[in-house]
Amino acid sequence: MIILDEPYVSPELAAYAAARQESVLDNATARACAREYGAALNLVSDDAFAALCRGAPRLYTCSENALEWVYKKSGNNALVERIWRLKDKAACRDLLAPLYGDFFFRRVTPAELAVLPFEELKVPCVLKPAVGFFSLGVYSIENAAQWEAAKAAVTEDAARWSEQYPPEVVGGGTFLLEEYIQGEEYAVDVYFDEQGRAVVCDILRHEFSSAADVSDRLYYTSREIIESRLTEFEAWFNRVNGLLGLRNFPVHVELRRDDKGRIAPIEFNPLRFAGWCSTDVSLFAWGFHSYGCFLEGRRPDWERALAGKAGKLYTLMVLNKPENCSPVQSFDYDALRRDFGKVLHLRPCDFRRFSHFGFLFTETPADRREELDRIIRSDLTEYMQ
């Protein structure tokens, strides 16, 4: 079962759904995809889809915009409760407290935020919406000046979030202050099978340009990353799911791992893998659909997928706009392509409506990554007009 929704559905996902004749909720986005991509989707009415949801479905959504339908129309209260225990970051922290008893976090309202003095913080820390998505409204705090700037930005940004995403995706009503988690950051697409066992479908390293950077610009995966982290991460997810109790459930998880091997979660994003269908990086890199593994209840054949892939980085780049970006008339995607040795896929997007220009997927030799070092520091103005 699949719910397709705004802001984006990839042709790869639409083609997969059509080929498998998966039950797809009949909504405006699904009908538009069928027309645009010529995909013969198996569209199912609201009532029939809700009846399927009241069973024990394998339900995949490509966007958190779909959560509004699940909350209001699925009729599956247990599913809604499982979604919310992950979507509300503060509630999720409460659930996982037995694993991280000394971890600092605090839920605050906008009114409390406005008067909260810097002296009461445990720095470094992070401020973000308790219900959030796509690094929107995430602020890294190390000093009093950053704290005041973050509080001022929250008011300005909240109006923009409400224009782009429903409150089920990004909520500006409550914020979470939490301890900054040290270590390497990873984004993991994982599902829990009908016995609650974790199945990892991809692992991406999230790299930043500096300690203050909280953007989604650069992610990459590699044979070396999969081989070194797969067993360890699946074991950690199994421990976590002892507290969460998820079954037949896909999640996109951001986490950090420090140099002592300790793992701490940043956030769990329910019923989906990487947003904006960027989970298709598994198809471009490894040759399989991550969501196919979940919907078909199978484990990736990593031995086959990794064969011949040593020494290569498979990247996902979010072409985000710079801060305070003035209106952009055009973006030179061809020039961007020319700056990379091997582009696997480029997805432009409506940059007049959204906060980024699109997504770029590349194959880059691990020992010749100058193109990645350059793009992670670029504000992309060289491509803007």
C-alpha positions in Angstrom: 0.0 0.0 0.0 1.3 3.4 -1.0 0.2 7.0 -0.4 1.6 9.4 -2.9 1.5 13.1 -1.9 3.1 16.5 -2.3 5.6 18.0 -2.6 7.2 15.4 -5.0 6.8 11.9 -6.3 9.6 10.4 -8.4 9.0 8.7 -11.7 10.9 5.7 -10.2 8.4 5.3 -7.4 5.5 5.8 -9.7 6.9 3.2 -12.1 7.5 0.7 -9.2 3.9 1.2 -7.9 2.5 0.6 -11.4 4.6 -2.4 -12.2 3.7 -4.1 -8.9 0.1 -2.9 -9.0 0.4 -1.8 -5.4 -2.7 -0.3 -3.9 -2.3 3.5 -4.2 -4.6 5.9 -2.5 -6.7 7.7 -5.1 -5.9 11.4 -4.5 -5.0 14.4 -6.6 -1.3 13.7 -6.4 -1.6 10.1 -7.5 -3.9 11.0 -10.4 -1.4 13.7 -11.5 1.4 11.2 -11.4 -0.5 8.8 -13.5 -1.0 11.5 -16.1 2.5 12.9 -16.0 4.4 9.7 -16.0 2.0 7.5 -17.9 1.8 5.1 -15.0 -1.1 2.7 -14.8 -1.5 3.0 -11.0 -3.9 0.8 -9.1 -5.9 3.6 -7.5 -8.0 2.7 -4.5 -10.8 5.0 -3.1 -10.7 6.6 0.3 -13.1 4.1 1.9 -11.4 1.0 0.4 -8.0 2.2 1.3 -9.1 2.9 4.8 -10.5 -0.6 5.1 -7.1 -1.9 4.1 -5.4 0.3 6.6 -7.5 -1.1 9.4 -5.8 -4.5 8.9 -2.1 -5.0 9.5 -0.8 -3.2 6.3 2.6 -2.6 4.9 1.9 1.1 4.3 4.5 3.4 2.6 4.2 7.1 2.1 6.7 9.1 0.1 5.9 12.3 2.0 4.9 13.3 5.5 2.1 15.4 3.9 0.3 12.0 3.7 0.1 11.8 7.5 -2.9 14.1 7.6 -4.9 11.5 5.7 -3.7 8.7 8.0 -4.6 10.7 11.1 -8.1 11.6 9.9 -9.2 8.8 7.6 -7.3 5.6 8.1 -9.4 4.5 11.1 -6.3 2.7 12.5 -5.8 4.3 15.9 -2.8 2.0 16.7 -1.0 3.1 13.6 -1.7 6.8 14.3 -0.3 6.3 17.8 2.9 4.7 16.5 3.4 7.5 14.0 2.9 10.2 16.7 5.3 8.6 19.2 8.0 9.1 16.5 6.9 12.3 14.9 6.8 14.2 18.2 10.5 14.4 19.0 10.0 15.2 22.7 7.7 12.2 23.1 10.2 10.0 21.3 13.0 11.2 23.7 10.8 10.2 26.6 10.3 6.7 25.2 14.0 6.2 24.7 15.0 7.7 28.0 16.0 4.2 29.5 18.8 4.1 26.9 19.8 7.7 27.4 19.0 8.6 30.9 21.4 11.6 31.2 20.5 13.2 27.8 19.4 16.8 28.1 16.2 17.9 26.3 13.5 20.3 27.1 10.1 21.0 25.4 9.3 24.8 25.2 6.4 26.8 23.8 7.0 29.9 21.7 6.1 32.1 24.7 8.6 30.2 26.9 11.2 30.4 24.2 11.0 34.2 23.9 11.9 34.7 27.6 14.2 31.8 28.2 17.7 33.1 29.1 20.8 31.7 27.6 22.2 30.9 31.0 19.6 28.1 31.5 20.9 26.2 28.4 23.3 23.4 28.3 25.5 24.2 25.4 26.3 23.2 22.8 22.7 22.5 22.0 20.1 22.4 19.2 16.8 24.2 18.9 14.2 22.7 16.5 10.5 22.3 16.1 9.2 19.3 18.2 7.4 18.3 15.0 9.8 18.9 12.1 11.2 17.8 8.7 14.0 18.5 6.3 16.3 20.5 8.7 13.7 23.2 8.7 14.0 25.4 11.8 17.1 23.7 13.1 19.5 26.1 14.9 22.8 25.2 16.5 23.5 27.1 19.7 26.9 27.7 21.2 26.8 31.2 22.5 24.4 34.0 23.6 24.5 35.7 20.2 23.5 32.5 18.4 20.7 32.0 20.9 19.2 35.5 20.3 19.5 35.1 16.6 17.8 31.7 16.7 14.9 33.1 18.7 14.4 35.9 16.3 14.6 33.6 13.3 11.9 31.3 14.7 9.2 33.9 14.5 10.1 34.8 10.9 10.5 31.2 9.7 7.2 29.8 11.2 5.1 31.7 8.8 7.1 30.3 5.8 6.8 26.7 7.1 3.0 27.0 7.4 2.9 28.0 3.7 4.9 25.1 2.5 3.9 22.2 4.8 0.9 21.2 6.9 1.2 21.2 10.7 1.5 17.4 10.7 4.8 17.8 8.9 6.3 21.0 10.5 4.7 22.4 13.6 5.7 25.8 15.0 3.7 25.4 18.2 6.2 23.6 20.3 10.0 23.5 20.2 12.6 21.1 21.5 15.9 22.1 23.0 18.3 19.3 23.2 21.9 18.5 23.9 24.1 18.5 20.8 25.0 14.9 19.9 28.6 14.5 19.1 30.0 12.2 16.4 29.6 11.3 12.7 26.0 11.8 11.4 24.2 9.1 9.4 20.8 8.9 7.6 19.4 5.4 7.6 16.4 3.9 5.8 15.2 1.0 7.9 12.1 -1.0 8.4 10.8 -3.2 11.1 9.4 -6.5 9.9 6.3 -8.3 11.2 8.4 -9.7 14.0 9.8 -6.3 14.8 13.3 -7.1 13.5 15.2 -4.3 11.9 16.1 -4.4 8.2 18.4 -1.7 7.0 17.9 -0.7 3.4 20.6 2.0 3.0 23.1 4.0 5.1 24.2 7.5 4.1 26.9 9.5 5.8 25.8 13.1 6.3 28.7 15.5 5.9 28.8 19.2 6.9 30.9 22.1 5.9 31.6 23.2 9.5 30.5 22.6 13.1 27.8 25.3 12.7 26.4 23.9 9.5 23.0 22.2 9.9 22.1 21.9 6.2 21.2 18.8 4.2 23.6 19.6 1.3 25.7 16.4 1.2 25.0 12.7 1.9 26.9 9.7 0.6 27.0 6.0 0.8 29.7 3.5 -0.1 30.5 -0.2 0.1 32.9 0.6 3.0 30.1 2.4 4.9 27.6 -0.4 4.4 30.1 -3.1 5.4 31.4 -1.3 8.5 28.0 -0.1 9.9 25.3 -2.5 8.7 25.5 -5.1 11.5 26.1 -2.5 14.2 23.2 -0.3 13.2 20.7 -3.2 12.8 21.7 -4.4 16.3 21.1 -0.9 17.7 17.7 -0.6 15.9 16.7 -3.9 17.4 17.5 -2.5 20.9 15.6 0.7 20.2 12.6 -1.2 18.9 12.4 -3.1 22.2 11.1 0.2 23.5 9.2 1.4 20.4 7.4 -1.8 19.5 7.1 -1.2 15.7 5.9 -3.9 13.3 5.7 -3.7 9.4 6.9 -0.1 9.7 9.3 2.0 7.6 11.4 4.8 9.2 14.0 7.3 8.0 16.3 7.8 10.9 19.0 10.4 11.5 21.6 9.4 14.2 25.1 10.1 15.3 27.9 7.7 16.2 30.8 8.9 18.3 34.4 7.7 18.2 33.7 5.2 21.0 30.9 3.5 19.1 28.0 5.0 21.0 24.9 5.7 18.9 22.3 8.3 19.7 19.2 9.2 17.6 18.5 12.7 16.3 15.1 11.9 14.9 12.8 9.2 13.5 10.6 10.0 10.5 7.7 7.6 10.3 6.1 5.7 7.4 8.7 6.8 4.9 12.3 6.7 3.9 14.4 9.7 2.8 12.2 12.6 1.9 11.4 14.0 -1.6 11.9 10.4 -2.9 15.7 10.9 -2.4 15.7 7.3 -1.0 16.0 6.4 -4.7 19.7 6.9 -4.1 19.6 3.1 -3.3 18.4 2.5 -6.9 21.1 4.6 -8.4 23.9 3.3 -6.2 22.9 -0.3 -5.5 20.3 -1.2 -8.1 17.3 -1.8 -5.8 14.3 0.1 -4.6 14.5 0.7 -0.8 10.7 0.9 -0.6 10.5 -2.3 -2.6 12.4 -4.1 0.2 9.8 -2.9 2.7 6.7 -3.5 0.6 7.9 -6.9 -0.5 9.2 -7.9 3.0 12.7 -8.8 1.8 16.2 -8.0 2.9 18.7 -6.3 0.5 21.1 -8.7 -1.1 24.1 -6.7 0.0 26.7 -9.1 -1.3 25.4 -8.7 -4.8 24.7 -5.0 -4.5 28.2 -4.2 -3.2 30.1 -6.3 -5.8 32.5 -4.1 -7.8 31.7 -0.9 -5.8 34.8 -0.6 -3.8 36.4 2.9 -3.6 33.3 4.7 -4.9 31.1 7.2 -3.2 27.4 7.4 -4.2 26.1 10.9 -3.3 22.8 12.6 -2.7 23.1 16.4 -2.7 20.3 18.8 -1.7 20.7 21.9 -3.7 19.5 24.2 -1.0 19.2 28.0 -1.4 21.6 30.2 0.5 20.2 32.1 3.5 18.3 35.3 2.7 18.3 34.4 -1.0 16.8 37.1 -3.3 14.4 36.0 -6.0 16.0 33.7 -8.5 15.0 33.9 -12.2 16.8 30.8 -13.4 19.3 28.1 -12.3 21.9 26.7 -14.7 21.5 23.0 -14.2 23.7 22.2 -17.2 26.7 24.1 -15.7 26.1 22.2 -12.4 26.3 18.9 -14.3 29.6 19.9 -16.0 31.2 20.4 -12.6 30.9 16.7 -11.7 32.7 13.7 -13.2 29.7 11.3 -13.3 26.2 12.5 -12.7 23.8 9.6 -12.1 20.6 11.6 -11.9 19.6 15.3 -11.6 16.1 16.3 -10.3 15.3 20.0 -10.7 12.4 21.3 -8.6 10.2 24.4 -8.4 12.7 26.7 -6.6 10.2 29.6 -6.7 8.0 27.6 -4.4 10.5 25.6 -2.3 13.8 26.2 -0.4 16.0 24.3 -2.8 16.8 23.9 -6.5 16.6 20.2 -6.7 18.6 17.0 -6.0 21.8 15.7 -7.5 23.1 12.1 -7.4 26.6 11.3 -8.4 29.3 8.6 -8.4 32.6 10.0 -7.2 35.9 8.1 -6.6 36.6 8.2 -2.9 40.2 9.3 -3.5 39.2 12.1 -5.9 36.4 13.9 -4.0 37.4 17.5 -4.7 34.1 18.1 -6.4 32.3 17.2 -3.2 34.5 19.3 -1.0 33.7 22.2 -3.3 30.0 21.8 -3.5 29.5 21.4 0.2 31.0 24.9 0.7 29.3 26.5 -2.3 26.2 28.8 -1.8 25.3 27.9 -5.5 25.2 31.6 -6.5 27.5 30.7 -9.5 24.5 28.8 -11.0 21.8 31.4 -10.2 20.5 34.2 -12.3 
